[in-house]
């Protein structure tokens, strides 16, 4: 499972870099949405790397 968390982390970093590097001629909504998606993906990936995240997810989905 760590592979998928690392992949999500790398995609999130890529989205952040893409959002930062976008020119100002693009619509601001698209730039903000890309930055938000990258931030959320990085946050979820970093949280899933913590030791007790499996317990929280199983409680959340009633497993």
N, CA, C, O and CB atoms as a CASP TS submission, in Angstrom:
PFRMAT TS
TARGET T0000
AUTHOR 0000-0000-0000
METHOD Language model
MODEL 1
PARENT N/A
ATOM      1  N   UNK     1       0.819  -1.198   0.000  1.00  0.00           N
ATOM      2  CA  UNK     1       0.000   0.000   0.000  1.00  0.00           C
ATOM      3  C   UNK     1       0.863   1.262   0.000  1.00  0.00           C
ATOM      4  O   UNK     1       0.434   2.309  -0.483  1.00  0.00           O
ATOM      5  CB  UNK     1      -0.932  -0.002   1.205  1.00  0.00           C
ATOM      6  N   UNK     2       2.048   1.166   0.527  1.00  0.00           N
ATOM      7  CA  UNK     2       2.918   2.328   0.566  1.00  0.00           C
ATOM      8  C   UNK     2       3.249   2.860  -0.817  1.00  0.00           C
ATOM      9  O   UNK     2       3.493   4.055  -0.988  1.00  0.00           O
ATOM     10  CB  UNK     2       4.183   1.992   1.290  1.00  0.00           C
ATOM     11  N   UNK     3       3.257   1.970  -1.810  1.00  0.00           N
ATOM     12  CA  UNK     3       3.514   2.404  -3.177  1.00  0.00           C
ATOM     13  C   UNK     3       2.459   3.406  -3.636  1.00  0.00           C
ATOM     14  O   UNK     3       2.791   4.421  -4.247  1.00  0.00           O
ATOM     15  CB  UNK     3       3.548   1.200  -4.122  1.00  0.00           C
ATOM     16  N   UNK     4       1.200   3.126  -3.346  1.00  0.00           N
ATOM     17  CA  UNK     4       0.122   4.006  -3.791  1.00  0.00           C
ATOM     18  C   UNK     4       0.144   5.336  -3.043  1.00  0.00           C
ATOM     19  O   UNK     4      -0.178   6.377  -3.615  1.00  0.00           O
ATOM     20  CB  UNK     4      -1.231   3.322  -3.600  1.00  0.00           C
ATOM     21  N   UNK     5       0.524   5.303  -1.766  1.00  0.00           N
ATOM     22  CA  UNK     5       0.627   6.550  -1.010  1.00  0.00           C
ATOM     23  C   UNK     5       1.764   7.406  -1.553  1.00  0.00           C
ATOM     24  O   UNK     5       1.629   8.624  -1.663  1.00  0.00           O
ATOM     25  CB  UNK     5       0.842   6.263   0.488  1.00  0.00           C
ATOM     26  N   UNK     6       2.884   6.770  -1.892  1.00  0.00           N
ATOM     27  CA  UNK     6       4.011   7.506  -2.468  1.00  0.00           C
ATOM     28  C   UNK     6       3.652   8.050  -3.852  1.00  0.00           C
ATOM     29  O   UNK     6       4.037   9.166  -4.202  1.00  0.00           O
ATOM     30  CB  UNK     6       5.256   6.599  -2.558  1.00  0.00           C
ATOM     31  N   UNK     7       2.921   7.270  -4.630  1.00  0.00           N
ATOM     32  CA  UNK     7       2.483   7.739  -5.937  1.00  0.00           C
ATOM     33  C   UNK     7       1.554   8.945  -5.794  1.00  0.00           C
ATOM     34  O   UNK     7       1.677   9.915  -6.541  1.00  0.00           O
ATOM     35  CB  UNK     7       1.779   6.609  -6.702  1.00  0.00           C
ATOM     36  N   UNK     8       0.634   8.888  -4.845  1.00  0.00           N
ATOM     37  CA  UNK     8      -0.246  10.028  -4.589  1.00  0.00           C
ATOM     38  C   UNK     8       0.521  11.252  -4.144  1.00  0.00           C
ATOM     39  O   UNK     8       0.192  12.372  -4.534  1.00  0.00           O
ATOM     40  CB  UNK     8      -1.273   9.671  -3.548  1.00  0.00           C
ATOM     41  N   UNK     9       1.546  11.044  -3.326  1.00  0.00           N
ATOM     42  CA  UNK     9       2.371  12.150  -2.869  1.00  0.00           C
ATOM     43  C   UNK     9       3.107  12.796  -4.040  1.00  0.00           C
ATOM     44  O   UNK     9       3.160  14.022  -4.140  1.00  0.00           O
ATOM     45  CB  UNK     9       3.367  11.671  -1.813  1.00  0.00           C
ATOM     46  N   UNK    10       3.670  11.984  -4.915  1.00  0.00           N
ATOM     47  CA  UNK    10       4.394  12.523  -6.067  1.00  0.00           C
ATOM     48  C   UNK    10       3.457  13.236  -7.041  1.00  0.00           C
ATOM     49  O   UNK    10       3.816  14.272  -7.600  1.00  0.00           O
ATOM     50  CB  UNK    10       5.140  11.402  -6.790  1.00  0.00           C
ATOM     51  N   UNK    11       2.263  12.690  -7.246  1.00  0.00           N
ATOM     52  CA  UNK    11       1.295  13.360  -8.118  1.00  0.00           C
ATOM     53  C   UNK    11       0.858  14.682  -7.500  1.00  0.00           C
ATOM     54  O   UNK    11       0.696  15.675  -8.210  1.00  0.00           O
ATOM     55  CB  UNK    11       0.068  12.454  -8.373  1.00  0.00           C
ATOM     56  N   UNK    12       0.665  14.704  -6.183  1.00  0.00           N
ATOM     57  CA  UNK    12       0.294  15.943  -5.501  1.00  0.00           C
ATOM     58  C   UNK    12       1.366  17.006  -5.625  1.00  0.00           C
ATOM     59  O   UNK    12       1.055  18.178  -5.835  1.00  0.00           O
ATOM     60  CB  UNK    12       0.015  15.674  -4.042  1.00  0.00           C
ATOM     61  N   UNK    13       2.632  16.610  -5.497  1.00  0.00           N
ATOM     62  CA  UNK    13       3.728  17.560  -5.661  1.00  0.00           C
ATOM     63  C   UNK    13       3.767  18.063  -7.102  1.00  0.00           C
ATOM     64  O   UNK    13       4.002  19.246  -7.352  1.00  0.00           O
ATOM     65  CB  UNK    13       5.081  16.910  -5.274  1.00  0.00           C
ATOM     66  N   UNK    14       3.535  17.152  -8.043  1.00  0.00           N
ATOM     67  CA  UNK    14       3.491  17.557  -9.446  1.00  0.00           C
ATOM     68  C   UNK    14       2.370  18.550  -9.724  1.00  0.00           C
ATOM     69  O   UNK    14       2.556  19.512 -10.469  1.00  0.00           O
ATOM     70  CB  UNK    14       3.327  16.340 -10.332  1.00  0.00           C
ATOM     71  N   UNK    15       1.205  18.314  -9.120  1.00  0.00           N
ATOM     72  CA  UNK    15       0.090  19.247  -9.304  1.00  0.00           C
ATOM     73  C   UNK    15       0.401  20.609  -8.700  1.00  0.00           C
ATOM     74  O   UNK    15       0.057  21.642  -9.275  1.00  0.00           O
ATOM     75  CB  UNK    15      -1.186  18.680  -8.682  1.00  0.00           C
ATOM     76  N   UNK    16       1.052  20.612  -7.536  1.00  0.00           N
ATOM     77  CA  UNK    16       1.422  21.896  -6.941  1.00  0.00           C
ATOM     78  C   UNK    16       2.398  22.651  -7.831  1.00  0.00           C
ATOM     79  O   UNK    16       2.244  23.852  -8.049  1.00  0.00           O
ATOM     80  CB  UNK    16       2.032  21.687  -5.553  1.00  0.00           C
ATOM     81  N   UNK    17       3.392  21.955  -8.341  1.00  0.00           N
ATOM     82  CA  UNK    17       4.360  22.610  -9.219  1.00  0.00           C
ATOM     83  C   UNK    17       3.690  23.102 -10.503  1.00  0.00           C
ATOM     84  O   UNK    17       3.988  24.198 -10.979  1.00  0.00           O
ATOM     85  CB  UNK    17       5.510  21.650  -9.557  1.00  0.00           C
ATOM     86  N   UNK    18       2.793  22.299 -11.057  1.00  0.00           N
ATOM     87  CA  UNK    18       2.065  22.704 -12.259  1.00  0.00           C
ATOM     88  C   UNK    18       1.215  23.944 -11.978  1.00  0.00           C
ATOM     89  O   UNK    18       1.168  24.862 -12.796  1.00  0.00           O
ATOM     90  CB  UNK    18       1.177  21.550 -12.768  1.00  0.00           C
ATOM     91  N   UNK    19       0.554  23.972 -10.841  1.00  0.00           N
ATOM     92  CA  UNK    19      -0.278  25.122 -10.491  1.00  0.00           C
ATOM     93  C   UNK    19       0.539  26.379 -10.266  1.00  0.00           C
ATOM     94  O   UNK    19       0.099  27.476 -10.612  1.00  0.00           O
ATOM     95  CB  UNK    19      -1.085  24.820  -9.257  1.00  0.00           C
ATOM     96  N   UNK    20       1.708  26.233  -9.699  1.00  0.00           N
ATOM     97  CA  UNK    20       2.569  27.390  -9.463  1.00  0.00           C
ATOM     98  C   UNK    20       3.149  27.907 -10.776  1.00  0.00           C
ATOM     99  O   UNK    20       3.284  29.116 -10.963  1.00  0.00           O
ATOM    100  CB  UNK    20       3.701  27.030  -8.487  1.00  0.00           C
ATOM    101  N   UNK    21       3.490  27.001 -11.679  1.00  0.00           N
ATOM    102  CA  UNK    21       4.151  27.381 -12.925  1.00  0.00           C
ATOM    103  C   UNK    21       3.183  27.881 -14.001  1.00  0.00           C
ATOM    104  O   UNK    21       3.628  28.386 -15.032  1.00  0.00           O
ATOM    105  CB  UNK    21       4.925  26.209 -13.458  1.00  0.00           C
ATOM    106  N   UNK    22       1.878  27.752 -13.785  1.00  0.00           N
ATOM    107  CA  UNK    22       0.918  28.197 -14.790  1.00  0.00           C
ATOM    108  C   UNK    22       1.036  29.696 -15.002  1.00  0.00           C
ATOM    109  O   UNK    22       1.278  30.454 -14.063  1.00  0.00           O
ATOM    110  CB  UNK    22      -0.516  27.827 -14.377  1.00  0.00           C
ATOM    111  N   UNK    23       0.864  30.104 -16.232  1.00  0.00           N
ATOM    112  CA  UNK    23       0.934  31.532 -16.527  1.00  0.00           C
ATOM    113  C   UNK    23      -0.308  32.237 -15.988  1.00  0.00           C
ATOM    114  O   UNK    23      -1.330  31.607 -15.713  1.00  0.00           O
ATOM    115  CB  UNK    23       1.075  31.771 -18.050  1.00  0.00           C
ATOM    116  N   UNK    24      -0.201  33.512 -15.847  1.00  0.00           N
ATOM    117  CA  UNK    24      -1.326  34.286 -15.315  1.00  0.00           C
ATOM    118  C   UNK    24      -2.445  34.436 -16.345  1.00  0.00           C
ATOM    119  O   UNK    24      -3.515  34.943 -16.008  1.00  0.00           O
ATOM    120  CB  UNK    24      -0.850  35.668 -14.863  1.00  0.00           C
ATOM    121  N   UNK    25      -2.227  34.008 -17.593  1.00  0.00           N
ATOM    122  CA  UNK    25      -3.264  34.104 -18.616  1.00  0.00           C
ATOM    123  C   UNK    25      -4.335  33.030 -18.461  1.00  0.00           C
ATOM    124  O   UNK    25      -5.424  33.154 -19.022  1.00  0.00           O
ATOM    125  CB  UNK    25      -2.642  34.006 -19.990  1.00  0.00           C
ATOM    126  N   UNK    26      -4.034  31.982 -17.705  1.00  0.00           N
ATOM    127  CA  UNK    26      -5.035  30.939 -17.453  1.00  0.00           C
ATOM    128  C   UNK    26      -6.084  31.487 -16.495  1.00  0.00           C
ATOM    129  O   UNK    26      -5.854  32.486 -15.814  1.00  0.00           O
ATOM    130  CB  UNK    26      -4.375  29.644 -16.871  1.00  0.00           C
ATOM    131  N   UNK    27      -7.216  30.838 -16.449  1.00  0.00           N
ATOM    132  CA  UNK    27      -8.253  31.286 -15.538  1.00  0.00           C
ATOM    133  C   UNK    27      -7.823  31.041 -14.097  1.00  0.00           C
ATOM    134  O   UNK    27      -7.244  29.996 -13.802  1.00  0.00           O
ATOM    135  CB  UNK    27      -9.581  30.574 -15.836  1.00  0.00           C
ATOM    136  N   UNK    28      -8.088  31.969 -13.206  1.00  0.00           N
ATOM    137  CA  UNK    28      -7.670  31.785 -11.817  1.00  0.00           C
ATOM    138  C   UNK    28      -8.368  30.606 -11.139  1.00  0.00           C
ATOM    139  O   UNK    28      -7.805  29.995 -10.231  1.00  0.00           O
ATOM    140  CB  UNK    28      -7.937  33.050 -11.032  1.00  0.00           C
ATOM    141  N   UNK    29      -9.598  30.279 -11.574  1.00  0.00           N
ATOM    142  CA  UNK    29     -10.304  29.149 -10.969  1.00  0.00           C
ATOM    143  C   UNK    29      -9.557  27.855 -11.228  1.00  0.00           C
ATOM    144  O   UNK    29      -9.448  27.011 -10.339  1.00  0.00           O
ATOM    145  CB  UNK    29     -11.736  29.051 -11.509  1.00  0.00           C
ATOM    146  N   UNK    30      -9.044  27.690 -12.436  1.00  0.00           N
ATOM    147  CA  UNK    30      -8.300  26.471 -12.768  1.00  0.00           C
ATOM    148  C   UNK    30      -7.017  26.380 -11.953  1.00  0.00           C
ATOM    149  O   UNK    30      -6.668  25.309 -11.455  1.00  0.00           O
ATOM    150  CB  UNK    30      -7.975  26.428 -14.269  1.00  0.00           C
ATOM    151  N   UNK    31      -6.320  27.493 -11.819  1.00  0.00           N
ATOM    152  CA  UNK    31      -5.074  27.501 -11.049  1.00  0.00           C
ATOM    153  C   UNK    31      -5.345  27.168  -9.586  1.00  0.00           C
ATOM    154  O   UNK    31      -4.614  26.382  -8.983  1.00  0.00           O
ATOM    155  CB  UNK    31      -4.375  28.869 -11.163  1.00  0.00           C
ATOM    156  N   UNK    32      -6.378  27.753  -9.020  1.00  0.00           N
ATOM    157  CA  UNK    32      -6.708  27.494  -7.617  1.00  0.00           C
ATOM    158  C   UNK    32      -7.160  26.053  -7.430  1.00  0.00           C
ATOM    159  O   UNK    32      -6.813  25.422  -6.431  1.00  0.00           O
ATOM    160  CB  UNK    32      -7.800  28.460  -7.131  1.00  0.00           C
ATOM    161  N   UNK    33      -7.928  25.524  -8.375  1.00  0.00           N
ATOM    162  CA  UNK    33      -8.410  24.156  -8.240  1.00  0.00           C
ATOM    163  C   UNK    33      -7.259  23.149  -8.346  1.00  0.00           C
ATOM    164  O   UNK    33      -7.262  22.134  -7.649  1.00  0.00           O
ATOM    165  CB  UNK    33      -9.470  23.862  -9.308  1.00  0.00           C
ATOM    166  N   UNK    34      -6.283  23.421  -9.205  1.00  0.00           N
ATOM    167  CA  UNK    34      -5.119  22.538  -9.307  1.00  0.00           C
ATOM    168  C   UNK    34      -4.306  22.595  -8.025  1.00  0.00           C
ATOM    169  O   UNK    34      -3.849  21.562  -7.534  1.00  0.00           O
ATOM    170  CB  UNK    34      -4.242  22.923 -10.515  1.00  0.00           C
ATOM    171  N   UNK    35      -4.121  23.792  -7.477  1.00  0.00           N
ATOM    172  CA  UNK    35      -3.380  23.923  -6.218  1.00  0.00           C
ATOM    173  C   UNK    35      -4.102  23.230  -5.064  1.00  0.00           C
ATOM    174  O   UNK    35      -3.472  22.581  -4.229  1.00  0.00           O
ATOM    175  CB  UNK    35      -3.166  25.399  -5.883  1.00  0.00           C
ATOM    176  N   UNK    36      -5.419  23.371  -5.025  1.00  0.00           N
ATOM    177  CA  UNK    36      -6.194  22.710  -3.961  1.00  0.00           C
ATOM    178  C   UNK    36      -6.119  21.203  -4.086  1.00  0.00           C
ATOM    179  O   UNK    36      -5.948  20.509  -3.084  1.00  0.00           O
ATOM    180  CB  UNK    36      -7.656  23.161  -3.999  1.00  0.00           C
ATOM    181  N   UNK    37      -6.246  20.677  -5.308  1.00  0.00           N
ATOM    182  CA  UNK    37      -6.179  19.233  -5.513  1.00  0.00           C
ATOM    183  C   UNK    37      -4.816  18.696  -5.100  1.00  0.00           C
ATOM    184  O   UNK    37      -4.730  17.641  -4.471  1.00  0.00           O
ATOM    185  CB  UNK    37      -6.468  18.882  -6.979  1.00  0.00           C
ATOM    186  N   UNK    38      -3.760  19.404  -5.446  1.00  0.00           N
ATOM    187  CA  UNK    38      -2.421  18.990  -5.050  1.00  0.00           C
ATOM    188  C   UNK    38      -2.226  18.998  -3.549  1.00  0.00           C
ATOM    189  O   UNK    38      -1.625  18.081  -2.989  1.00  0.00           O
ATOM    190  CB  UNK    38      -1.401  19.878  -5.691  1.00  0.00           C
ATOM    191  N   UNK    39      -2.734  20.034  -2.892  1.00  0.00           N
ATOM    192  CA  UNK    39      -2.608  20.139  -1.444  1.00  0.00           C
ATOM    193  C   UNK    39      -3.386  19.029  -0.746  1.00  0.00           C
ATOM    194  O   UNK    39      -2.888  18.427   0.205  1.00  0.00           O
ATOM    195  CB  UNK    39      -3.096  21.507  -0.966  1.00  0.00           C
ATOM    196  N   UNK    40      -4.592  18.758  -1.205  1.00  0.00           N
ATOM    197  CA  UNK    40      -5.406  17.695  -0.602  1.00  0.00           C
ATOM    198  C   UNK    40      -4.756  16.335  -0.796  1.00  0.00           C
ATOM    199  O   UNK    40      -4.724  15.520   0.125  1.00  0.00           O
ATOM    200  CB  UNK    40      -6.820  17.690  -1.202  1.00  0.00           C
ATOM    201  N   UNK    41      -4.239  16.091  -1.987  1.00  0.00           N
ATOM    202  CA  UNK    41      -3.588  14.805  -2.273  1.00  0.00           C
ATOM    203  C   UNK    41      -2.337  14.613  -1.425  1.00  0.00           C
ATOM    204  O   UNK    41      -2.082  13.510  -0.944  1.00  0.00           O
ATOM    205  CB  UNK    41      -3.228  14.709  -3.758  1.00  0.00           C
ATOM    206  N   UNK    42      -1.565  15.658  -1.240  1.00  0.00           N
ATOM    207  CA  UNK    42      -0.376  15.579  -0.390  1.00  0.00           C
ATOM    208  C   UNK    42      -0.782  15.342   1.055  1.00  0.00           C
ATOM    209  O   UNK    42      -0.161  14.533   1.743  1.00  0.00           O
ATOM    210  CB  UNK    42       0.468  16.862  -0.506  1.00  0.00           C
ATOM    211  N   UNK    43      -1.805  16.029   1.523  1.00  0.00           N
ATOM    212  CA  UNK    43      -2.254  15.856   2.898  1.00  0.00           C
ATOM    213  C   UNK    43      -2.750  14.449   3.179  1.00  0.00           C
ATOM    214  O   UNK    43      -2.419  13.866   4.212  1.00  0.00           O
ATOM    215  CB  UNK    43      -3.341  16.843   3.209  1.00  0.00           C
ATOM    216  N   UNK    44      -3.537  13.902   2.271  1.00  0.00           N
ATOM    217  CA  UNK    44      -4.042  12.535   2.455  1.00  0.00           C
ATOM    218  C   UNK    44      -2.902  11.536   2.425  1.00  0.00           C
ATOM    219  O   UNK    44      -2.867  10.602   3.226  1.00  0.00           O
ATOM    220  CB  UNK    44      -5.076  12.185   1.372  1.00  0.00           C
ATOM    221  N   UNK    45      -1.962  11.732   1.495  1.00  0.00           N
ATOM    222  CA  UNK    45      -0.834  10.801   1.397  1.00  0.00           C
ATOM    223  C   UNK    45       0.028  10.833   2.657  1.00  0.00           C
ATOM    224  O   UNK    45       0.423   9.788   3.172  1.00  0.00           O
ATOM    225  CB  UNK    45       0.022  11.131   0.170  1.00  0.00           C
ATOM    226  N   UNK    46       0.314  12.027   3.145  1.00  0.00           N
ATOM    227  CA  UNK    46       1.129  12.124   4.363  1.00  0.00           C
ATOM    228  C   UNK    46       0.395  11.544   5.564  1.00  0.00           C
ATOM    229  O   UNK    46       1.010  10.920   6.428  1.00  0.00           O
ATOM    230  CB  UNK    46       1.510  13.583   4.640  1.00  0.00           C
ATOM    231  N   UNK    47      -0.923  11.747   5.622  1.00  0.00           N
ATOM    232  CA  UNK    47      -1.679  11.162   6.727  1.00  0.00           C
ATOM    233  C   UNK    47      -1.665   9.636   6.660  1.00  0.00           C
ATOM    234  O   UNK    47      -1.553   8.971   7.690  1.00  0.00           O
ATOM    235  CB  UNK    47      -3.122  11.676   6.714  1.00  0.00           C
ATOM    236  N   UNK    48      -1.776   9.089   5.476  1.00  0.00           N
ATOM    237  CA  UNK    48      -1.811   7.635   5.343  1.00  0.00           C
ATOM    238  C   UNK    48      -0.466   6.987   5.677  1.00  0.00           C
ATOM    239  O   UNK    48      -0.418   5.784   5.931  1.00  0.00           O
ATOM    240  CB  UNK    48      -2.224   7.256   3.934  1.00  0.00           C
ATOM    241  N   UNK    49       0.613   7.748   5.682  1.00  0.00           N
ATOM    242  CA  UNK    49       1.909   7.220   6.087  1.00  0.00           C
ATOM    243  C   UNK    49       2.045   7.116   7.614  1.00  0.00           C
ATOM    244  O   UNK    49       2.970   6.463   8.097  1.00  0.00           O
ATOM    245  CB  UNK    49       3.018   8.098   5.529  1.00  0.00           C
ATOM    246  N   UNK    50       1.145   7.743   8.381  1.00  0.00           N
ATOM    247  CA  UNK    50       1.240   7.674   9.840  1.00  0.00           C
ATOM    248  C   UNK    50       0.831   6.289  10.323  1.00  0.00           C
ATOM    249  O   UNK    50       0.064   5.600   9.650  1.00  0.00           O
ATOM    250  CB  UNK    50       0.358   8.758  10.500  1.00  0.00           C
ATOM    251  N   UNK    51       1.335   5.874  11.486  1.00  0.00           N
ATOM    252  CA  UNK    51       1.106   4.498  11.951  1.00  0.00           C
ATOM    253  C   UNK    51      -0.357   4.116  12.215  1.00  0.00           C
ATOM    254  O   UNK    51      -0.750   2.988  11.918  1.00  0.00           O
ATOM    255  CB  UNK    51       1.876   4.284  13.195  1.00  0.00           C
ATOM    256  N   UNK    52      -1.160   5.012  12.756  1.00  0.00           N
ATOM    257  CA  UNK    52      -2.531   4.648  13.146  1.00  0.00           C
ATOM    258  C   UNK    52      -3.576   5.005  12.101  1.00  0.00           C
ATOM    259  O   UNK    52      -4.767   5.016  12.412  1.00  0.00           O
ATOM    260  CB  UNK    52      -2.886   5.320  14.442  1.00  0.00           C
ATOM    261  N   UNK    53      -3.173   5.295  10.887  1.00  0.00           N
ATOM    262  CA  UNK    53      -4.143   5.699   9.874  1.00  0.00           C
ATOM    263  C   UNK    53      -5.043   4.539   9.458  1.00  0.00           C
ATOM    264  O   UNK    53      -6.196   4.768   9.093  1.00  0.00           O
ATOM    265  CB  UNK    53      -3.424   6.258   8.657  1.00  0.00           C
ATOM    266  N   UNK    54      -4.555   3.313   9.504  1.00  0.00           N
ATOM    267  CA  UNK    54      -5.371   2.161   9.116  1.00  0.00           C
ATOM    268  C   UNK    54      -6.559   1.993  10.068  1.00  0.00           C
ATOM    269  O   UNK    54      -7.658   1.655   9.628  1.00  0.00           O
ATOM    270  CB  UNK    54      -4.516   0.875   9.098  1.00  0.00           C
ATOM    271  N   UNK    55      -6.349   2.224  11.364  1.00  0.00           N
ATOM    272  CA  UNK    55      -7.447   2.143  12.324  1.00  0.00           C
ATOM    273  C   UNK    55      -8.510   3.207  12.071  1.00  0.00           C
ATOM    274  O   UNK    55      -9.708   2.941  12.166  1.00  0.00           O
ATOM    275  CB  UNK    55      -6.914   2.278  13.736  1.00  0.00           C
ATOM    276  N   UNK    56      -8.059   4.398  11.754  1.00  0.00           N
ATOM    277  CA  UNK    56      -9.003   5.482  11.485  1.00  0.00           C
ATOM    278  C   UNK    56      -9.826   5.204  10.236  1.00  0.00           C
ATOM    279  O   UNK    56     -11.035   5.437  10.224  1.00  0.00           O
ATOM    280  CB  UNK    56      -8.261   6.808  11.334  1.00  0.00           C
ATOM    281  N   UNK    57      -9.188   4.713   9.196  1.00  0.00           N
ATOM    282  CA  UNK    57      -9.900   4.418   7.949  1.00  0.00           C
ATOM    283  C   UNK    57     -10.870   3.273   8.148  1.00  0.00           C
ATOM    284  O   UNK    57     -11.980   3.312   7.618  1.00  0.00           O
ATOM    285  CB  UNK    57      -8.915   4.082   6.824  1.00  0.00           C
ATOM    286  N   UNK    58     -10.480   2.252   8.900  1.00  0.00           N
ATOM    287  CA  UNK    58     -11.399   1.144   9.135  1.00  0.00           C
ATOM    288  C   UNK    58     -12.591   1.567   9.983  1.00  0.00           C
ATOM    289  O   UNK    58     -13.697   1.066   9.780  1.00  0.00           O
ATOM    290  CB  UNK    58     -10.671  -0.005   9.806  1.00  0.00           C
ATOM    291  N   UNK    59     -12.389   2.479  10.928  1.00  0.00           N
ATOM    292  CA  UNK    59     -13.501   3.010  11.697  1.00  0.00           C
ATOM    293  C   UNK    59     -14.414   3.859  10.822  1.00  0.00           C
ATOM    294  O   UNK    59     -15.637   3.816  10.960  1.00  0.00           O
ATOM    295  CB  UNK    59     -12.988   3.830  12.875  1.00  0.00           C
ATOM    296  N   UNK    60     -13.817   4.625   9.927  1.00  0.00           N
ATOM    297  CA  UNK    60     -14.583   5.510   9.054  1.00  0.00           C
ATOM    298  C   UNK    60     -15.496   4.717   8.124  1.00  0.00           C
ATOM    299  O   UNK    60     -16.632   5.121   7.875  1.00  0.00           O
ATOM    300  CB  UNK    60     -13.642   6.392   8.237  1.00  0.00           C
ATOM    301  N   UNK    61     -15.004   3.593   7.610  1.00  0.00           N
ATOM    302  CA  UNK    61     -15.784   2.783   6.672  1.00  0.00           C
ATOM    303  C   UNK    61     -16.461   1.593   7.350  1.00  0.00           C
ATOM    304  O   UNK    61     -16.993   0.716   6.669  1.00  0.00           O
ATOM    305  CB  UNK    61     -14.891   2.289   5.553  1.00  0.00           C
ATOM    306  N   UNK    62     -16.447   1.557   8.661  1.00  0.00           N
ATOM    307  CA  UNK    62     -17.084   0.480   9.447  1.00  0.00           C
ATOM    308  C   UNK    62     -16.621  -0.903   9.038  1.00  0.00           C
ATOM    309  O   UNK    62     -17.434  -1.806   8.845  1.00  0.00           O
ATOM    310  CB  UNK    62     -18.587   0.556   9.309  1.00  0.00           C
ATOM    311  N   UNK    63     -15.339  -1.066   8.909  1.00  0.00           N
ATOM    312  CA  UNK    63     -14.780  -2.382   8.532  1.00  0.00           C
ATOM    313  C   UNK    63     -14.353  -3.154   9.759  1.00  0.00           C
ATOM    314  O   UNK    63     -13.863  -4.277   9.643  1.00  0.00           O
ATOM    315  CB  UNK    63     -13.584  -2.220   7.578  1.00  0.00           C
TER
END
